[in-house]
Amino acid sequence: MVWLNGEARPLEGRDLREVLEELGVELERVAVLVNEEAFPGRELPPYVLKEGDVVEVVALMQGG
């Protein structure tokens, strides 16, 4: 299983970017943490999900 935002999902062997796009994630509006390594969504490198991976998708917000 892969942990995606705290939920276990059977995503092993899938490309992370494709999974997120299928889920409707707008990559230019999020940051993605893969096993605690952070990437701007639009700069997400190619990554094939493996058993035990932990992925968190965090919405970017502007504030003042």
N, CA, C and O atoms as a Maestro MAE file, in Angstrom:
{
 s_m_m2io_version
 :::
 2.0.0
}

f_m_ct {
 s_m_title
 :::
 protein
 m_atom[256] {
  # First column is atom index #
  i_m_mmod_type
  r_m_x_coord
  r_m_y_coord
  r_m_z_coord
  i_m_residue_number
  s_m_chain_name
  s_m_pdb_residue_name
  s_m_pdb_atom_name
  i_m_atomic_number
  :::
  1 25 0.829 -1.187 0.000 1 A "MET " " N  " 7
  2 3 0.000 0.000 0.000 1 A "MET " " CA " 6
  3 2 0.874 1.252 0.000 1 A "MET " " C  " 6
  4 15 2.001 1.261 0.496 1 A "MET " " O  " 8
  5 25 0.312 2.289 -0.570 2 A "VAL " " N  " 7
  6 3 0.913 3.620 -0.573 2 A "VAL " " CA " 6
  7 2 0.012 4.503 0.277 2 A "VAL " " C  " 6
  8 15 -1.212 4.427 0.165 2 A "VAL " " O  " 8
  9 25 0.590 5.323 1.110 3 A "TRP " " N  " 7
  10 3 -0.186 6.241 1.938 3 A "TRP " " CA " 6
  11 2 -0.280 7.577 1.214 3 A "TRP " " C  " 6
  12 15 0.731 8.247 1.001 3 A "TRP " " O  " 8
  13 25 -1.495 7.962 0.838 4 A "LEU " " N  " 7
  14 3 -1.740 9.224 0.136 4 A "LEU " " CA " 6
  15 2 -2.643 10.075 1.012 4 A "LEU " " C  " 6
  16 15 -3.814 9.753 1.212 4 A "LEU " " O  " 8
  17 25 -2.088 11.164 1.533 5 A "ASN " " N  " 7
  18 3 -2.811 12.049 2.448 5 A "ASN " " CA " 6
  19 2 -3.477 11.264 3.572 5 A "ASN " " C  " 6
  20 15 -4.642 11.492 3.899 5 A "ASN " " O  " 8
  21 25 -2.724 10.339 4.157 6 A "GLY " " N  " 7
  22 3 -3.187 9.590 5.310 6 A "GLY " " CA " 6
  23 2 -4.073 8.398 5.014 6 A "GLY " " C  " 6
  24 15 -4.526 7.726 5.941 6 A "GLY " " O  " 8
  25 25 -4.331 8.117 3.740 7 A "GLU " " N  " 7
  26 3 -5.195 7.001 3.353 7 A "GLU " " CA " 6
  27 2 -4.385 5.955 2.588 7 A "GLU " " C  " 6
  28 15 -3.681 6.283 1.633 7 A "GLU " " O  " 8
  29 25 -4.489 4.704 3.010 8 A "ALA " " N  " 7
  30 3 -3.780 3.614 2.322 8 A "ALA " " CA " 6
  31 2 -4.485 3.304 1.014 8 A "ALA " " C  " 6
  32 15 -5.698 3.100 0.978 8 A "ALA " " O  " 8
  33 25 -3.699 3.273 -0.066 9 A "ARG " " N  " 7
  34 3 -4.256 2.993 -1.391 9 A "ARG " " CA " 6
  35 2 -3.331 2.033 -2.140 9 A "ARG " " C  " 6
  36 15 -2.114 2.103 -1.973 9 A "ARG " " O  " 8
  37 25 -3.886 1.142 -2.958 10 A "PRO " " N  " 7
  38 3 -3.068 0.204 -3.736 10 A "PRO " " CA " 6
  39 2 -2.540 0.868 -5.019 10 A "PRO " " C  " 6
  40 15 -3.071 0.637 -6.105 10 A "PRO " " O  " 8
  41 25 -1.507 1.680 -4.887 11 A "LEU " " N  " 7
  42 3 -0.996 2.463 -6.019 11 A "LEU " " CA " 6
  43 2 0.412 2.063 -6.441 11 A "LEU " " C  " 6
  44 15 1.014 2.732 -7.280 11 A "LEU " " O  " 8
  45 25 0.945 0.986 -5.876 12 A "GLU " " N  " 7
  46 3 2.305 0.564 -6.202 12 A "GLU " " CA " 6
  47 2 2.449 0.356 -7.709 12 A "GLU " " C  " 6
  48 15 1.563 -0.198 -8.359 12 A "GLU " " O  " 8
  49 25 3.582 0.811 -8.250 13 A "GLY " " N  " 7
  50 3 3.864 0.632 -9.668 13 A "GLY " " CA " 6
  51 2 3.260 1.701 -10.558 13 A "GLY " " C  " 6
  52 15 3.477 1.685 -11.770 13 A "GLY " " O  " 8
  53 25 2.507 2.627 -9.986 14 A "ARG " " N  " 7
  54 3 1.884 3.702 -10.767 14 A "ARG " " CA " 6
  55 2 2.752 4.949 -10.722 14 A "ARG " " C  " 6
  56 15 3.492 5.160 -9.762 14 A "ARG " " O  " 8
  57 25 2.665 5.769 -11.752 15 A "ASP " " N  " 7
  58 3 3.380 7.035 -11.805 15 A "ASP " " CA " 6
  59 2 2.639 8.061 -10.944 15 A "ASP " " C  " 6
  60 15 1.433 8.252 -11.104 15 A "ASP " " O  " 8
  61 25 3.354 8.715 -10.040 16 A "LEU " " N  " 7
  62 3 2.738 9.644 -9.106 16 A "LEU " " CA " 6
  63 2 2.014 10.779 -9.816 16 A "LEU " " C  " 6
  64 15 0.879 11.098 -9.461 16 A "LEU " " O  " 8
  65 25 2.640 11.390 -10.803 17 A "ARG " " N  " 7
  66 3 2.008 12.509 -11.505 17 A "ARG " " CA " 6
  67 2 0.681 12.062 -12.139 17 A "ARG " " C  " 6
  68 15 -0.319 12.774 -12.050 17 A "ARG " " O  " 8
  69 25 0.674 10.898 -12.771 18 A "GLU " " N  " 7
  70 3 -0.551 10.396 -13.391 18 A "GLU " " CA " 6
  71 2 -1.647 10.165 -12.356 18 A "GLU " " C  " 6
  72 15 -2.808 10.499 -12.593 18 A "GLU " " O  " 8
  73 25 -1.280 9.596 -11.211 19 A "VAL " " N  " 7
  74 3 -2.253 9.360 -10.143 19 A "VAL " " CA " 6
  75 2 -2.865 10.681 -9.689 19 A "VAL " " C  " 6
  76 15 -4.086 10.795 -9.573 19 A "VAL " " O  " 8
  77 25 -2.025 11.674 -9.434 20 A "LEU " " N  " 7
  78 3 -2.527 12.959 -8.959 20 A "LEU " " CA " 6
  79 2 -3.413 13.632 -9.997 20 A "LEU " " C  " 6
  80 15 -4.442 14.212 -9.650 20 A "LEU " " O  " 8
  81 25 -3.024 13.562 -11.264 21 A "GLU " " N  " 7
  82 3 -3.854 14.151 -12.314 21 A "GLU " " CA " 6
  83 2 -5.204 13.437 -12.411 21 A "GLU " " C  " 6
  84 15 -6.231 14.087 -12.605 21 A "GLU " " O  " 8
  85 25 -5.213 12.110 -12.279 22 A "GLU " " N  " 7
  86 3 -6.473 11.356 -12.288 22 A "GLU " " CA " 6
  87 2 -7.373 11.766 -11.136 22 A "GLU " " C  " 6
  88 15 -8.597 11.752 -11.264 22 A "GLU " " O  " 8
  89 25 -6.773 12.129 -10.013 23 A "LEU " " N  " 7
  90 3 -7.545 12.555 -8.844 23 A "LEU " " CA " 6
  91 2 -7.985 14.017 -8.936 23 A "LEU " " C  " 6
  92 15 -8.657 14.524 -8.037 23 A "LEU " " O  " 8
  93 25 -7.605 14.689 -10.021 24 A "GLY " " N  " 7
  94 3 -8.023 16.072 -10.225 24 A "GLY " " CA " 6
  95 2 -7.176 17.102 -9.504 24 A "GLY " " C  " 6
  96 15 -7.603 18.244 -9.335 24 A "GLY " " O  " 8
  97 25 -5.985 16.719 -9.077 25 A "VAL " " N  " 7
  98 3 -5.091 17.646 -8.392 25 A "VAL " " CA " 6
  99 2 -4.501 18.607 -9.418 25 A "VAL " " C  " 6
  100 15 -3.943 18.182 -10.430 25 A "VAL " " O  " 8
  101 25 -4.627 19.906 -9.150 26 A "GLU " " N  " 7
  102 3 -4.022 20.925 -10.012 26 A "GLU " " CA " 6
  103 2 -2.583 21.127 -9.537 26 A "GLU " " C  " 6
  104 15 -2.337 21.822 -8.550 26 A "GLU " " O  " 8
  105 25 -1.644 20.518 -10.244 27 A "LEU " " N  " 7
  106 3 -0.257 20.489 -9.783 27 A "LEU " " CA " 6
  107 2 0.364 21.867 -9.607 27 A "LEU " " C  " 6
  108 15 1.265 22.027 -8.783 27 A "LEU " " O  " 8
  109 25 -0.086 22.858 -10.351 28 A "GLU " " N  " 7
  110 3 0.497 24.186 -10.206 28 A "GLU " " CA " 6
  111 2 0.021 24.876 -8.921 28 A "GLU " " C  " 6
  112 15 0.520 25.948 -8.580 28 A "GLU " " O  " 8
  113 25 -0.933 24.276 -8.209 29 A "ARG " " N  " 7
  114 3 -1.477 24.888 -6.997 29 A "ARG " " CA " 6
  115 2 -1.128 24.128 -5.713 29 A "ARG " " C  " 6
  116 15 -1.669 24.426 -4.648 29 A "ARG " " O  " 8
  117 25 -0.226 23.149 -5.814 30 A "VAL " " N  " 7
  118 3 0.091 22.337 -4.638 30 A "VAL " " CA " 6
  119 2 1.594 22.120 -4.501 30 A "VAL " " C  " 6
  120 15 2.371 22.348 -5.428 30 A "VAL " " O  " 8
  121 25 1.966 21.675 -3.316 31 A "ALA " " N  " 7
  122 3 3.294 21.111 -3.075 31 A "ALA " " CA " 6
  123 2 3.062 19.641 -2.773 31 A "ALA " " C  " 6
  124 15 2.037 19.269 -2.202 31 A "ALA " " O  " 8
  125 25 4.013 18.812 -3.156 32 A "VAL " " N  " 7
  126 3 3.882 17.376 -2.944 32 A "VAL " " CA " 6
  127 2 5.074 16.898 -2.124 32 A "VAL " " C  " 6
  128 15 6.225 17.160 -2.474 32 A "VAL " " O  " 8
  129 25 4.793 16.201 -1.040 33 A "LEU " " N  " 7
  130 3 5.837 15.600 -0.222 33 A "LEU " " CA " 6
  131 2 5.835 14.108 -0.494 33 A "LEU " " C  " 6
  132 15 4.814 13.436 -0.352 33 A "LEU " " O  " 8
  133 25 6.997 13.599 -0.888 34 A "VAL " " N  " 7
  134 3 7.163 12.168 -1.149 34 A "VAL " " CA " 6
  135 2 8.193 11.666 -0.148 34 A "VAL " " C  " 6
  136 15 9.376 11.993 -0.240 34 A "VAL " " O  " 8
  137 25 7.733 10.873 0.805 35 A "ASN " " N  " 7
  138 3 8.625 10.373 1.859 35 A "ASN " " CA " 6
  139 2 9.414 11.516 2.490 35 A "ASN " " C  " 6
  140 15 10.622 11.413 2.699 35 A "ASN " " O  " 8
  141 25 8.706 12.612 2.792 36 A "GLU " " N  " 7
  142 3 9.225 13.804 3.472 36 A "GLU " " CA " 6
  143 2 10.124 14.690 2.609 36 A "GLU " " C  " 6
  144 15 10.709 15.647 3.118 36 A "GLU " " O  " 8
  145 25 10.243 14.392 1.318 37 A "GLU " " N  " 7
  146 3 10.984 15.272 0.404 37 A "GLU " " CA " 6
  147 2 9.955 16.104 -0.368 37 A "GLU " " C  " 6
  148 15 9.058 15.558 -1.011 37 A "GLU " " O  " 8
  149 25 10.098 17.430 -0.296 38 A "ALA " " N  " 7
  150 3 9.093 18.329 -0.862 38 A "ALA " " CA " 6
  151 2 9.444 18.793 -2.272 38 A "ALA " " C  " 6
  152 15 10.603 19.042 -2.603 38 A "ALA " " O  " 8
  153 25 8.383 18.901 -3.097 39 A "PHE " " N  " 7
  154 3 8.514 19.387 -4.469 39 A "PHE " " CA " 6
  155 2 7.345 20.309 -4.780 39 A "PHE " " C  " 6
  156 15 6.217 20.020 -4.382 39 A "PHE " " O  " 8
  157 25 7.591 21.428 -5.494 40 A "PRO " " N  " 7
  158 3 6.453 22.155 -6.038 40 A "PRO " " CA " 6
  159 2 5.743 21.215 -7.022 40 A "PRO " " C  " 6
  160 15 6.406 20.518 -7.791 40 A "PRO " " O  " 8
  161 25 4.435 21.188 -7.006 41 A "GLY " " N  " 7
  162 3 3.693 20.260 -7.855 41 A "GLY " " CA " 6
  163 2 4.072 20.334 -9.322 41 A "GLY " " C  " 6
  164 15 4.172 19.305 -9.991 41 A "GLY " " O  " 8
  165 25 4.283 21.534 -9.824 42 A "ARG " " N  " 7
  166 3 4.604 21.685 -11.254 42 A "ARG " " CA " 6
  167 2 6.010 21.169 -11.567 42 A "ARG " " C  " 6
  168 15 6.337 20.954 -12.735 42 A "ARG " " O  " 8
  169 25 6.850 20.966 -10.538 43 A "GLU " " N  " 7
  170 3 8.210 20.469 -10.736 43 A "GLU " " CA " 6
  171 2 8.376 19.037 -10.229 43 A "GLU " " C  " 6
  172 15 9.496 18.585 -9.990 43 A "GLU " " O  " 8
  173 25 7.277 18.338 -10.068 44 A "LEU " " N  " 7
  174 3 7.315 16.966 -9.560 44 A "LEU " " CA " 6
  175 2 8.093 16.083 -10.526 44 A "LEU " " C  " 6
  176 15 7.726 15.974 -11.696 44 A "LEU " " O  " 8
  177 25 9.159 15.453 -10.055 45 A "PRO " " N  " 7
  178 3 9.950 14.605 -10.953 45 A "PRO " " CA " 6
  179 2 9.203 13.303 -11.242 45 A "PRO " " C  " 6
  180 15 8.285 12.944 -10.505 45 A "PRO " " O  " 8
  181 25 9.580 12.601 -12.293 46 A "PRO " " N  " 7
  182 3 8.977 11.288 -12.540 46 A "PRO " " CA " 6
  183 2 9.238 10.399 -11.325 46 A "PRO " " C  " 6
  184 15 10.360 10.336 -10.824 46 A "PRO " " O  " 8
  185 25 8.205 9.721 -10.862 47 A "TYR " " N  " 7
  186 3 8.365 8.872 -9.695 47 A "TYR " " CA " 6
  187 2 7.350 7.733 -9.749 47 A "TYR " " C  " 6
  188 15 6.146 7.971 -9.840 47 A "TYR " " O  " 8
  189 25 7.833 6.514 -9.693 48 A "VAL " " N  " 7
  190 3 6.962 5.338 -9.651 48 A "VAL " " CA " 6
  191 2 6.775 4.966 -8.180 48 A "VAL " " C  " 6
  192 15 7.743 4.745 -7.453 48 A "VAL " " O  " 8
  193 25 5.532 4.901 -7.765 49 A "LEU " " N  " 7
  194 3 5.211 4.622 -6.368 49 A "LEU " " CA " 6
  195 2 5.602 3.203 -5.967 49 A "LEU " " C  " 6
  196 15 5.461 2.254 -6.738 49 A "LEU " " O  " 8
  197 25 6.100 3.091 -4.729 50 A "LYS " " N  " 7
  198 3 6.538 1.797 -4.189 50 A "LYS " " CA " 6
  199 2 5.781 1.511 -2.891 50 A "LYS " " C  " 6
  200 15 5.250 2.419 -2.252 50 A "LYS " " O  " 8
  201 25 5.742 0.244 -2.519 51 A "GLU " " N  " 7
  202 3 5.131 -0.189 -1.260 51 A "GLU " " CA " 6
  203 2 5.695 0.634 -0.101 51 A "GLU " " C  " 6
  204 15 6.910 0.756 0.050 51 A "GLU " " O  " 8
  205 25 4.803 1.197 0.712 52 A "GLY " " N  " 7
  206 3 5.218 1.938 1.895 52 A "GLY " " CA " 6
  207 2 5.487 3.411 1.674 52 A "GLY " " C  " 6
  208 15 5.746 4.132 2.637 52 A "GLY " " O  " 8
  209 25 5.433 3.890 0.421 53 A "ASP " " N  " 7
  210 3 5.633 5.320 0.179 53 A "ASP " " CA " 6
  211 2 4.576 6.130 0.923 53 A "ASP " " C  " 6
  212 15 3.437 5.692 1.089 53 A "ASP " " O  " 8
  213 25 4.977 7.315 1.366 54 A "VAL " " N  " 7
  214 3 4.063 8.242 2.016 54 A "VAL " " CA " 6
  215 2 4.050 9.524 1.190 54 A "VAL " " C  " 6
  216 15 5.077 10.183 1.026 54 A "VAL " " O  " 8
  217 25 2.878 9.865 0.677 55 A "VAL " " N  " 7
  218 3 2.721 11.043 -0.175 55 A "VAL " " CA " 6
  219 2 1.703 11.976 0.477 55 A "VAL " " C  " 6
  220 15 0.611 11.551 0.855 55 A "VAL " " O  " 8
  221 25 2.067 13.237 0.603 56 A "GLU " " N  " 7
  222 3 1.153 14.254 1.112 56 A "GLU " " CA " 6
  223 2 1.052 15.353 0.063 56 A "GLU " " C  " 6
  224 15 2.065 15.826 -0.452 56 A "GLU " " O  " 8
  225 25 -0.167 15.752 -0.248 57 A "VAL " " N  " 7
  226 3 -0.411 16.842 -1.185 57 A "VAL " " CA " 6
  227 2 -0.931 18.004 -0.366 57 A "VAL " " C  " 6
  228 15 -1.934 17.887 0.338 57 A "VAL " " O  " 8
  229 25 -0.229 19.144 -0.467 58 A "VAL " " N  " 7
  230 3 -0.545 20.304 0.353 58 A "VAL " " CA " 6
  231 2 -0.909 21.473 -0.553 58 A "VAL " " C  " 6
  232 15 -0.142 21.844 -1.442 58 A "VAL " " O  " 8
  233 25 -2.080 22.047 -0.323 59 A "ALA " " N  " 7
  234 3 -2.509 23.200 -1.115 59 A "ALA " " CA " 6
  235 2 -1.689 24.435 -0.734 59 A "ALA " " C  " 6
  236 15 -1.460 24.710 0.444 59 A "ALA " " O  " 8
  237 25 -1.259 25.160 -1.747 60 A "LEU " " N  " 7
  238 3 -0.525 26.410 -1.516 60 A "LEU " " CA " 6
  239 2 -1.541 27.530 -1.365 60 A "LEU " " C  " 6
  240 15 -2.502 27.629 -2.128 60 A "LEU " " O  " 8
  241 25 -1.309 28.367 -0.369 61 A "MET " " N  " 7
  242 3 -2.236 29.464 -0.120 61 A "MET " " CA " 6
  243 2 -1.458 30.763 0.006 61 A "MET " " C  " 6
  244 15 -0.336 30.789 0.512 61 A "MET " " O  " 8
  245 25 -2.076 31.839 -0.462 62 A "GLN " " N  " 7
  246 3 -1.490 33.152 -0.280 62 A "GLN " " CA " 6
  247 2 -2.138 33.790 0.928 62 A "GLN " " C  " 6
  248 15 -3.309 33.558 1.225 62 A "GLN " " O  " 8
  249 25 -1.383 34.567 1.593 63 A "GLY " " N  " 7
  250 3 -1.939 35.226 2.764 63 A "GLY " " CA " 6
  251 2 -1.163 36.476 3.092 63 A "GLY " " C  " 6
  252 15 -0.164 36.802 2.450 63 A "GLY " " O  " 8
  253 25 -1.631 37.151 4.079 64 A "GLY " " N  " 7
  254 3 -0.941 38.379 4.429 64 A "GLY " " CA " 6
  255 2 -0.999 38.649 5.889 64 A "GLY " " C  " 6
  256 15 -0.460 39.655 6.352 64 A "GLY " " O  " 8
  :::
 }
 m_bond[255] {
  # First column is bond index #
  i_m_from
  i_m_to
  i_m_order
  :::
  1 1 2 1
  2 2 3 1
  3 3 4 2
  4 3 5 1
  5 5 6 1
  6 6 7 1
  7 7 8 2
  8 7 9 1
  9 9 10 1
  10 10 11 1
  11 11 12 2
  12 11 13 1
  13 13 14 1
  14 14 15 1
  15 15 16 2
  16 15 17 1
  17 17 18 1
  18 18 19 1
  19 19 20 2
  20 19 21 1
  21 21 22 1
  22 22 23 1
  23 23 24 2
  24 23 25 1
  25 25 26 1
  26 26 27 1
  27 27 28 2
  28 27 29 1
  29 29 30 1
  30 30 31 1
  31 31 32 2
  32 31 33 1
  33 33 34 1
  34 34 35 1
  35 35 36 2
  36 35 37 1
  37 37 38 1
  38 38 39 1
  39 39 40 2
  40 39 41 1
  41 41 42 1
  42 42 43 1
  43 43 44 2
  44 43 45 1
  45 45 46 1
  46 46 47 1
  47 47 48 2
  48 47 49 1
  49 49 50 1
  50 50 51 1
  51 51 52 2
  52 51 53 1
  53 53 54 1
  54 54 55 1
  55 55 56 2
  56 55 57 1
  57 57 58 1
  58 58 59 1
  59 59 60 2
  60 59 61 1
  61 61 62 1
  62 62 63 1
  63 63 64 2
  64 63 65 1
  65 65 66 1
  66 66 67 1
  67 67 68 2
  68 67 69 1
  69 69 70 1
  70 70 71 1
  71 71 72 2
  72 71 73 1
  73 73 74 1
  74 74 75 1
  75 75 76 2
  76 75 77 1
  77 77 78 1
  78 78 79 1
  79 79 80 2
  80 79 81 1
  81 81 82 1
  82 82 83 1
  83 83 84 2
  84 83 85 1
  85 85 86 1
  86 86 87 1
  87 87 88 2
  88 87 89 1
  89 89 90 1
  90 90 91 1
  91 91 92 2
  92 91 93 1
  93 93 94 1
  94 94 95 1
  95 95 96 2
  96 95 97 1
  97 97 98 1
  98 98 99 1
  99 99 100 2
  100 99 101 1
  101 101 102 1
  102 102 103 1
  103 103 104 2
  104 103 105 1
  105 105 106 1
  106 106 107 1
  107 107 108 2
  108 107 109 1
  109 109 110 1
  110 110 111 1
  111 111 112 2
  112 111 113 1
  113 113 114 1
  114 114 115 1
  115 115 116 2
  116 115 117 1
  117 117 118 1
  118 118 119 1
  119 119 120 2
  120 119 121 1
  121 121 122 1
  122 122 123 1
  123 123 124 2
  124 123 125 1
  125 125 126 1
  126 126 127 1
  127 127 128 2
  128 127 129 1
  129 129 130 1
  130 130 131 1
  131 131 132 2
  132 131 133 1
  133 133 134 1
  134 134 135 1
  135 135 136 2
  136 135 137 1
  137 137 138 1
  138 138 139 1
  139 139 140 2
  140 139 141 1
  141 141 142 1
  142 142 143 1
  143 143 144 2
  144 143 145 1
  145 145 146 1
  146 146 147 1
  147 147 148 2
  148 147 149 1
  149 149 150 1
  150 150 151 1
  151 151 152 2
  152 151 153 1
  153 153 154 1
  154 154 155 1
  155 155 156 2
  156 155 157 1
  157 157 158 1
  158 158 159 1
  159 159 160 2
  160 159 161 1
  161 161 162 1
  162 162 163 1
  163 163 164 2
  164 163 165 1
  165 165 166 1
  166 166 167 1
  167 167 168 2
  168 167 169 1
  169 169 170 1
  170 170 171 1
  171 171 172 2
  172 171 173 1
  173 173 174 1
  174 174 175 1
  175 175 176 2
  176 175 177 1
  177 177 178 1
  178 178 179 1
  179 179 180 2
  180 179 181 1
  181 181 182 1
  182 182 183 1
  183 183 184 2
  184 183 185 1
  185 185 186 1
  186 186 187 1
  187 187 188 2
  188 187 189 1
  189 189 190 1
  190 190 191 1
  191 191 192 2
  192 191 193 1
  193 193 194 1
  194 194 195 1
  195 195 196 2
  196 195 197 1
  197 197 198 1
  198 198 199 1
  199 199 200 2
  200 199 201 1
  201 201 202 1
  202 202 203 1
  203 203 204 2
  204 203 205 1
  205 205 206 1
  206 206 207 1
  207 207 208 2
  208 207 209 1
  209 209 210 1
  210 210 211 1
  211 211 212 2
  212 211 213 1
  213 213 214 1
  214 214 215 1
  215 215 216 2
  216 215 217 1
  217 217 218 1
  218 218 219 1
  219 219 220 2
  220 219 221 1
  221 221 222 1
  222 222 223 1
  223 223 224 2
  224 223 225 1
  225 225 226 1
  226 226 227 1
  227 227 228 2
  228 227 229 1
  229 229 230 1
  230 230 231 1
  231 231 232 2
  232 231 233 1
  233 233 234 1
  234 234 235 1
  235 235 236 2
  236 235 237 1
  237 237 238 1
  238 238 239 1
  239 239 240 2
  240 239 241 1
  241 241 242 1
  242 242 243 1
  243 243 244 2
  244 243 245 1
  245 245 246 1
  246 246 247 1
  247 247 248 2
  248 247 249 1
  249 249 250 1
  250 250 251 1
  251 251 252 2
  252 251 253 1
  253 253 254 1
  254 254 255 1
  255 255 256 2
  :::
 }
}
